[in-house]
Amino acid sequence: MPRIPGSFRIANQQRAVLDVYGDPMAGMCGHRVRRILESIQRDVDAGGTARVRQILQSPRELYRIELEIPDMAYQRTTVLDRDALEALLEETPEDIVRDRFIFRA
């Protein structure tokens, strides 16, 4: 049977349903998450300031991190879950956390 132009085999297969309240990191490779955390640490080590604010408590705790490096006119916003934020804080030296992280309610 000849194939009809514009038709795709995958179009007939059942598509995966996106789980909005599931684990946002499930689809991401652990290596990618590690690179994001290392990038945040580099920005803070370069003299940046990180403002941490909880944006969602239920069904999952999510935190927004706003990074700012005034010398470079650089701003970046990243959303992390609680586990990733705890990993970031554990790997960052305590004096840098105290001086350059601002926790807001």
Secondary structure as UniProt FT lines:
FT   TURN            5..6
FT   HELIX           9..12
FT   TURN            20..21
FT   TURN            24..27
FT   HELIX           30..45
FT   TURN            46..47
FT   STRAND          49..56
FT   STRAND          62..69
FT   HELIX           70..72
FT   STRAND          74..81
FT   HELIX           82..91
FT   HELIX           94..100
FT   STRAND          101..104
//
